[in-house]
Amino acid sequence: MGRKWNLSEDGGREDKEEKLMKEKRVKEKQERRESMWPSMIKNKEKRAVVHAKLSSRRKLKLVKFLRKKRLSWGRR
């Protein structure tokens, strides 16, 4: 017996938006896998460098998010 196929109304073709979302999710998963975590590194100096890079990335991401929401970094 074969697999059952779930076809949408347009004959199984995906919308462009759905395709873009899938590509975005796949890209995010790859980035997570490729990223280095400080806990993976045994050398203390190298671990500190990776930790600093991660924390600066997180801070930049937070600042971008706050700017998008029009909030300030220091005040609520």
Secondary structure, 3 states (H helix, E strand, C coil): CCCCCCCCCCCCCCCHHHHHHHHHHHHHHHHHHHCCCHHHCCCHHHHHHHHHHHHHHHHHHHHHHHHHCCCCCCCC
